[in-house]
Amino acid sequence: MEGKKTYKAHVMVLAYHGQGHINPMVQFSKRLASKGMKVTVSAMLSTTKAMKSASSSVIFESIYDDVTEGGVGAQGGFKAFLDRFEASGSQNLTELIKKQEISEYPVKCLVYDANLPWALAIAKNFAIPGLPPPKLPNVMSLGAVTGKHSPIIKQICKQFDNIENAEWVLFNSFDKLEEEVVKWMSNLWTVMNIGPTVPSVYLDNRVENDNDYGFNMYKPSTEACMQWLNTKETGSFLDQMTNAYLVERVWGVGVQPKEVEQNRTTAKEIGRCINEVMNGEEIRNKALEWKSLAKEAIDENGSSDTHIDEIISRIVAL
């Protein structure tokens, strides 16, 4: 008869809505679970339903019924959704953590998306560490502008309201990718890189059955994409990231189109950039170099792997 599963400790993960936020959180959760941690991911009802097939090693719990109470597209727009999510989500998250207090594995740590800074107060109320992984993406405006700045910009800035009170600040990156930035930020906060948080099959293959993200808000056109990719030469396809300055000037894996007038360029210029990215030997070599360094970081005894082990050790010791 199979024995009862034991864990080192229990971590609660609070995910923000949106695929680009949820998938890295789930990948980090899988990584923690592979190292003997019990991990519960809390999110909106619609996403927890979709995520339950993402991993058998992680528990998914809903703390906000966006179907009944309304999601981003409901009345009031983005700002109203955030207010509802905070009011209802904070109460339900509190009850969920409280419920675990009488279990064999009470929650020892709360990992939350930095776009949900109210989670830190909940962590402090339970005397458990709070770990926000912040990021500042290139974003478009969502919802009506009710002042000088749009709701989405206000929300992004709000994530830094109480960051100095968090025990650790986690980033979905790795040390060698942004050495100078990490060094500077370490003077402000206890910064740790724990990435890249992508399926293990693309990197170290140390997380069992971690072959894909397992969660898609939209139906992926996998077959059509693969058919297109199969018509291309091996190694001829390279991804572009959002921060043009870092991609081109620092990491050397992209080209920014030249403007012919304010915020505009030409089809010819776009074609030139695509050709340089797809066929440029220097960019190809840089991409392979970063790929190798990313694998090294998350592999056994790599910088990100070491950071994750350190976090686990401190949680277990609480």
Sequence and secondary structure as in RCSB ss.txt:
>XXXX:A:sequence
MEGKKTYKAHVMVLAYHGQGHINPMVQFSKRLASKGMKVTVSAMLSTTKAMKSASSSVIFESIYDDVTEGGVGAQ
GGFKAFLDRFEASGSQNLTELIKKQEISEYPVKCLVYDANLPWALAIAKNFAIPGLPPPKLPNVMSLGAVTGKHS
PIIKQICKQFDNIENAEWVLFNSFDKLEEEVVKWMSNLWTVMNIGPTVPSVYLDNRVENDNDYGFNMYKPSTEAC
MQWLNTKETGSFLDQMTNAYLVERVWGVGVQPKEVEQNRTTAKEIGRCINEVMNGEEIRNKALEWKSLAKEAIDE
NGSSDTHIDEIISRIVAL
>XXXX:A:secstr
       S EEEEE  SSHHHHHHHHHHHHHHHHTT EEEEEEEHHHHHHHTTT SSSEEEEEE HHHH  TTST
THHHHHHHHHHHHHHHHHHHHHHHHTTSSS EEEEEE TT TTHHHHHHHTT  EE           S   SSS 
HHHHHHHHTTSSGGGSS EEESS GGGSHHHHHHHTTTS EEE    S GGGTT  STT  S    SS   HHHH
HHHHTTS TT      S HHIIIIIS        SBTTB  HHHHHHHHHHHHH HHHHHHHHHHHHHHHHHHST
TSHHHHHHHHHHHHHHT 
